[in-house]
């Protein structure tokens, strides 16, 4: 047993889990009518990229169906080549989603690819199979990674879902096959079961998109990764419909930022959370508990972290996130030792 103030090694607790796709601008866009300020396309992509996100989804190409409740949808529902070009400087890859029933005509994807788009994600329903096949072929021709996303996965019987996955793989051959828990009704054992079954009928990589009405998004995503999924979706603030999405902050704290030593990137992330809250009206939830869980801290050590933040004159979330980035190099989690470490690094 490791008692209070006995250092743990957080790296062994989590690992990378899978490639992270941040869907703040696209799925979170439903919360703002897709009407993001123009600078948000480059801002979200840049900050998410430096913090460890692998792919940033910018929005929809060609609109959103009226039944989604956004008939006057803003820029993120009608991505332009300019939006993609704005975000191109990000270290993350860039993705966009296409909803076949929203299109007035097939989009020309070559200019998007030329502007820096890397991936197209196609929303799947059995009735749209022919259109999806055509869109997938067009995307492949211009060098885009193709993902077919089976929406409402919990509404399929297990065998039925596998049959659709097999048909998609056989006839469309996507690079990635996504399972979206649109209703947020799945449990971890169900997620693992579906992915294990689907792995047997496809050579594509598998992704999982969680919603969080039952507070199971993280558990479901870990179950997906454990069963073989290599892509996981999440959003900043958990922005999204259906109880929200898996929190990008949680994924980054536990699977990307531990020991990264990049306080400037953390500060950019904290600032972006505030900006997104102003635009969306969603609350900025504390990160202290996330960090303490990721570092396996006891309540006594959490109290010491709070004391350090107070002594250093830091917001407690900034103090916690700083600790996450330097956890591998601190001498102990005692408040005085944390303060000495902070001061020795001459932090701004």
ZAKENU-357146 format. One line per 3 residues: number of its first residue (from 1); their letters; for each residue x, y, z of C-alpha. Coordinates in steps of 0.001 Angstrom, whole numbers. Example, Ala and Ser with C-alpha at 12.3 -4.5 7.8 and 13.67 -1.06 7.14 Angstrom:
// ZAKENU-357146
1) as) 12300:-4500:7800 | 13670:-1060:7140 .
// end
This chain:
// ZAKENU-357146
1) xxx) 0:0:0 | 1179:3527:-789 | 179:5900:2013 .
4) xxx) -428:9657:1793 | 2312:11599:-25 | 3874:8474:-1477 .
7) xxx) 4454:9243:-5138 | 2632:7149:-7716 | 3543:6768:-11372 .
10) xxx) 511:8022:-13321 | 1795:6869:-16696 | 988:3251:-15850 .
13) xxx) -2619:4032:-14985 | -4019:5060:-18329 | -1996:4990:-21538 .
16) xxx) -3062:6651:-24766 | -6359:4694:-24996 | -6921:5461:-28715 .
19) xxx) -6765:8277:-31232 | -8896:11179:-30023 | -11301:13015:-32325 .
22) xxx) -12544:16293:-30852 | -16093:17034:-32032 | -16639:20353:-30212 .
25) xxx) -17293:22391:-33352 | -19447:19779:-35071 | -21483:17935:-32432 .
28) xxx) -21151:20758:-29932 | -22366:23027:-32710 | -25936:21874:-32089 .
31) xxx) -25804:23848:-28838 | -25135:27137:-30652 | -27028:26593:-33897 .
34) xxx) -23589:25927:-35446 | -23054:29673:-35285 | -19491:29748:-34003 .
37) xxx) -17426:32933:-34330 | -15181:32539:-37358 | -11979:32494:-35309 .
40) xxx) -13149:29411:-33401 | -12290:27079:-36284 | -8589:27872:-36063 .
43) xxx) -8655:28409:-32291 | -10188:25074:-31336 | -8035:23201:-33839 .
46) xxx) -4824:24842:-32636 | -5412:24402:-28906 | -6785:20883:-29198 .
49) xxx) -3863:19891:-31387 | -1117:21071:-29046 | -2859:19393:-26106 .
52) xxx) -2792:16004:-27795 | -5994:15679:-29831 | -5307:13651:-32966 .
55) xxx) -8207:14825:-35169 | -10429:17915:-34942 | -13840:17722:-36587 .
58) xxx) -14733:21178:-37891 | -18412:20733:-38760 | -20642:19554:-41600 .
61) xxx) -20167:19883:-45330 | -23478:20516:-47058 | -25777:21266:-44142 .
64) xxx) -27811:19525:-41455 | -31252:17931:-41993 | -34187:20028:-40778 .
67) xxx) -35315:17312:-38351 | -32175:17984:-36314 | -33719:21251:-35208 .
70) xxx) -31211:23622:-36792 | -32919:24940:-39941 | -30962:28197:-39846 .
73) xxx) -27666:26556:-39017 | -24547:28673:-38960 | -21081:28290:-40412 .
76) xxx) -20182:24937:-38854 | -23109:23313:-40676 | -21879:24641:-44018 .
79) xxx) -18101:24358:-43873 | -16265:26281:-46538 | -12808:25751:-47916 .
82) xxx) -11843:28882:-45984 | -12812:27326:-42657 | -10600:24332:-43393 .
85) xxx) -7712:26528:-44493 | -7991:28565:-41265 | -7530:25435:-39178 .
88) xxx) -4792:23896:-41306 | -1947:25138:-39103 | -3083:22834:-36297 .
91) xxx) -902:19869:-35445 | -4105:17793:-35461 | -5637:16279:-38570 .
94) xxx) -8906:17829:-39757 | -12239:16117:-40354 | -15736:17019:-41507 .
97) xxx) -19031:15154:-41402 | -21492:14743:-44254 | -25156:13920:-43703 .
100) xxx) -26416:12434:-46999 | -30005:13667:-46618 | -28898:17284:-46137 .
103) xxx) -27147:17543:-49493 | -28738:19365:-52390 | -26031:17907:-54637 .
106) xxx) -22855:15862:-54102 | -20055:18121:-52854 | -16800:18573:-54715 .
109) xxx) -14360:17311:-52104 | -11136:18012:-53987 | -10934:21686:-52888 .
112) xxx) -11494:20627:-49274 | -8679:18112:-49517 | -6447:20733:-51111 .
115) xxx) -7252:23149:-48265 | -6104:20625:-45656 | -9042:18351:-44856 .
118) xxx) -7876:14832:-43990 | -11016:12854:-43137 | -14683:12696:-44094 .
121) xxx) -17203:11050:-41777 | -20446:9839:-43335 | -23601:9406:-41250 .
124) xxx) -25108:5968:-41869 | -28705:4831:-42111 | -29685:1722:-44109 .
127) xxx) -31913:3785:-46406 | -28962:5930:-47508 | -26612:3123:-48497 .
130) xxx) -26240:4008:-52183 | -25581:7687:-51462 | -23036:6821:-48781 .
133) xxx) -21227:4468:-51152 | -20967:7233:-53770 | -19735:9790:-51236 .
136) xxx) -17179:7346:-49844 | -15831:6596:-53305 | -15573:10300:-54122 .
139) xxx) -13727:10999:-50873 | -11309:8128:-51435 | -10511:9357:-54935 .
142) xxx) -9198:12658:-53557 | -7148:10985:-50832 | -9420:11544:-47836 .
145) xxx) -9705:9021:-45028 | -13281:7721:-45021 | -15269:6915:-41907 .
148) xxx) -18803:5527:-42001 | -20609:6263:-38740 | -23498:3998:-37764 .
151) xxx) -25805:6280:-35794 | -28262:5099:-33124 | -26262:1919:-32516 .
154) xxx) -28311:1042:-29437 | -31462:823:-31569 | -30096:-2144:-33538 .
157) xxx) -30240:-5713:-32306 | -26656:-6988:-31861 | -26772:-9334:-34844 .
160) xxx) -28451:-6683:-36974 | -25711:-4170:-36163 | -23042:-6689:-37135 .
163) xxx) -24845:-7424:-40410 | -24825:-3727:-41299 | -21159:-3439:-40370 .
166) xxx) -20338:-6417:-42582 | -22265:-4985:-45525 | -20631:-1570:-45132 .
169) xxx) -17196:-3169:-45015 | -17868:-5398:-48008 | -19508:-2829:-50292 .
172) xxx) -17991:490:-49192 | -14639:-493:-47621 | -14252:2520:-45309 .
175) xxx) -11000:3165:-43498 | -12887:3567:-40215 | -16217:2131:-39107 .
178) xxx) -17806:4073:-36270 | -20409:3020:-33727 | -22310:6018:-32349 .
181) xxx) -24265:5624:-29119 | -26571:8431:-30205 | -29155:7671:-27519 .
184) xxx) -26573:7279:-24775 | -28313:4115:-23628 | -25489:1589:-23879 .
187) xxx) -23534:96:-20979 | -19820:-805:-21087 | -20425:-4521:-21512 .
190) xxx) -22748:-3835:-24455 | -20204:-1543:-26102 | -17443:-4124:-25733 .
193) xxx) -19702:-6876:-27075 | -20694:-4912:-30190 | -17135:-3945:-31018 .
196) xxx) -15797:-7456:-30485 | -18479:-8783:-32829 | -17843:-6112:-35458 .
199) xxx) -14082:-6729:-35402 | -14784:-10201:-36768 | -16486:-8870:-39911 .
202) xxx) -14390:-5839:-40851 | -10816:-4973:-41618 | -11523:-1296:-40959 .
205) xxx) -10421:508:-37846 | -13273:907:-35379 | -14364:4100:-33651 .
208) xxx) -16820:4837:-30862 | -18858:7981:-30218 | -20317:8204:-26702 .
211) xxx) -23118:10355:-25321 | -23356:10912:-21589 | -26961:11023:-20283 .
214) xxx) -26224:8121:-17917 | -22714:9351:-17003 | -21277:6340:-18833 .
217) xxx) -19477:8079:-21698 | -15995:7569:-20260 | -16620:4019:-19068 .
220) xxx) -18140:3144:-22438 | -15225:4692:-24304 | -12681:2789:-22233 .
223) xxx) -14654:-391:-22867 | -14595:391:-26580 | -10833:904:-26562 .
226) xxx) -10355:-2261:-24536 | -12350:-4207:-27111 | -10278:-2865:-29992 .
229) xxx) -11621:575:-30968 | -8838:2856:-32164 | -10794:6131:-32405 .
232) xxx) -12782:7819:-29625 | -14870:11004:-29877 | -15088:13723:-27237 .
235) xxx) -15779:17455:-26943 | -14616:20359:-24825 | -17006:21049:-21932 .
238) xxx) -18711:17830:-23067 | -20635:20032:-25518 | -23282:18135:-27436 .
241) xxx) -26830:16897:-27470 | -28179:13826:-25736 | -26680:14520:-22320 .
244) xxx) -23483:15832:-23838 | -20397:14016:-25067 | -17389:12484:-23421 .
247) xxx) -15333:15368:-22026 | -12213:16188:-24033 | -10671:17614:-20874 .
250) xxx) -11022:14247:-19135 | -9464:12423:-22073 | -6598:14897:-22285 .
253) xxx) -5904:14929:-18551 | -5833:11163:-18253 | -4441:10105:-21629 .
256) xxx) -2335:12932:-23045 | -1169:15632:-20628 | 210:13644:-17676 .
259) xxx) 3890:14467:-17463 | 3797:16495:-20679 | 5360:19546:-18999 .
262) xxx) 3565:22092:-21196 | 1920:24694:-18955 | 1469:27134:-21852 .
265) xxx) -682:24568:-23656 | -2702:23991:-20487 | -3239:27735:-20089 .
268) xxx) -4499:27923:-23669 | -6897:25054:-22952 | -8219:26722:-19793 .
271) xxx) -8770:29984:-21676 | -10540:28219:-24546 | -12922:26515:-22121 .
274) xxx) -13982:29934:-20879 | -14494:31230:-24405 | -16617:28229:-25352 .
277) xxx) -18707:28702:-22220 | -19432:32314:-23131 | -20573:31360:-26629 .
280) xxx) -22559:28257:-25661 | -23841:29027:-22185 | -22493:25684:-20969 .
283) xxx) -20784:25696:-17559 | -17048:25354:-17071 | -16846:22393:-14704 .
286) xxx) -13879:22115:-12306 | -10891:20035:-13358 | -9418:19468:-9901 .
289) xxx) -11220:16179:-9339 | -10254:14954:-12824 | -6584:15589:-12105 .
292) xxx) -6729:14033:-8643 | -8314:10915:-10085 | -5811:10730:-12927 .
295) xxx) -2911:11059:-10465 | -4455:8645:-7954 | -4344:11280:-5203 .
298) xxx) -5883:10768:-1791 | -8260:13374:-287 | -5397:14477:1980 .
301) xxx) -3203:15047:-1078 | -6036:16938:-2770 | -6169:19178:298 .
304) xxx) -2420:19780:-46 | -2896:20665:-3709 | -5523:23226:-2725 .
307) xxx) -3159:24645:-104 | -401:24929:-2710 | -2738:26769:-5092 .
310) xxx) -3667:29214:-2343 | -36:29822:-1349 | 1029:30341:-4966 .
313) xxx) -1925:32610:-5730 | -3160:30273:-8449 | -6613:29305:-9580 .
316) xxx) -7042:25773:-8276 | -7711:24330:-11741 | -4537:25912:-13096 .
319) xxx) -2591:24523:-10160 | -4071:21077:-10720 | -3358:21114:-14437 .
322) xxx) 199:22292:-13813 | 675:19363:-11457 | -664:16990:-14097 .
325) xxx) 1955:18171:-16573 | 4885:17894:-14120 | 3706:14946:-12010 .
328) xxx) 6584:12713:-13025 | 9182:15212:-11780 | 7843:16474:-8429 .
331) xxx) 9483:15289:-5203 | 6204:14914:-3333 | 2607:16090:-3297 .
334) xxx) 3025:18037:-49 | 1997:21681:-356 | 5447:23070:533 .
337) xxx) 7190:20778:-1937 | 4764:21695:-4707 | 5314:25380:-3982 .
340) xxx) 9087:24949:-4101 | 8825:23087:-7403 | 6592:25807:-8836 .
343) xxx) 8947:28596:-7762 | 12083:26801:-8919 | 10658:26563:-12405 .
346) xxx) 10094:30351:-12421 | 6573:29976:-13708 | 4895:33114:-15102 .
// end
